[in-house]
Amino acid sequence: MTLVQSRGILNDRLFAMTMTNDDCTLPVTEKLNSFVTAMQIDNGSLMASAIISVLPLLLIFLYYQKAFVRTRWAAVQS
């Protein structure tokens, strides 16, 4: 699982380095990486940005949670 995840992160980084030239079009992983420098990590901004990037997915899951659990429960029962 770790290898698959690291490959995806590397692909995001390579895409950002080769295909995009503007800071506004960088992927979220590259934007989060910009808060880390060689000498210091801006923890507050890094965590706030990470939460903001996960928030839409979390809201979608909470909205569809009942249907998600119902389909999982039906799969377990059969």
Backbone hydrogen bonds, N-H to C=O, Kabsch-Sander energy under -0.5 kcal/mol:
donor,donor_aa,acceptor,acceptor_aa,energy
5,Q,1,M,-2.3
6,S,2,T,-2.7
7,R,3,L,-2.0
8,G,4,V,-1.9
9,I,5,Q,-2.1
10,L,6,S,-2.4
11,N,7,R,-2.3
12,D,8,G,-2.1
13,R,9,I,-2.2
14,L,10,L,-2.8
15,F,11,N,-2.5
16,A,12,D,-2.3
17,M,13,R,-2.1
18,T,14,L,-2.0
19,M,15,F,-2.6
20,T,15,F,-0.7
20,T,16,A,-0.6
25,T,22,D,-1.0
26,L,23,D,-0.9
31,K,27,P,-2.0
32,L,28,V,-2.7
33,N,29,T,-1.8
34,S,30,E,-1.1
35,F,32,L,-1.3
36,V,33,N,-1.5
37,T,35,F,-0.5
37,T,40,Q,-2.4
42,D,35,F,-2.1
43,N,41,I,-1.6
46,L,42,D,-2.3
47,M,43,N,-2.6
48,A,44,G,-2.3
49,S,45,S,-2.4
50,A,46,L,-2.0
51,I,47,M,-2.4
52,I,48,A,-2.2
53,S,49,S,-2.1
54,V,50,A,-1.4
55,L,51,I,-1.8
58,L,54,V,-2.2
59,L,55,L,-2.5
60,I,56,P,-2.1
61,F,57,L,-2.2
62,L,58,L,-2.6
63,Y,59,L,-2.0
64,Y,60,I,-2.1
65,Q,62,L,-0.6
68,F,64,Y,-2.3
69,V,65,Q,-2.8
70,R,66,K,-2.2
71,T,67,A,-2.2
72,R,68,F,-1.9
73,W,69,V,-2.7
74,A,70,R,-2.1
75,A,71,T,-1.6
76,V,72,R,-1.8
77,Q,73,W,-2.1
78,S,74,A,-1.4
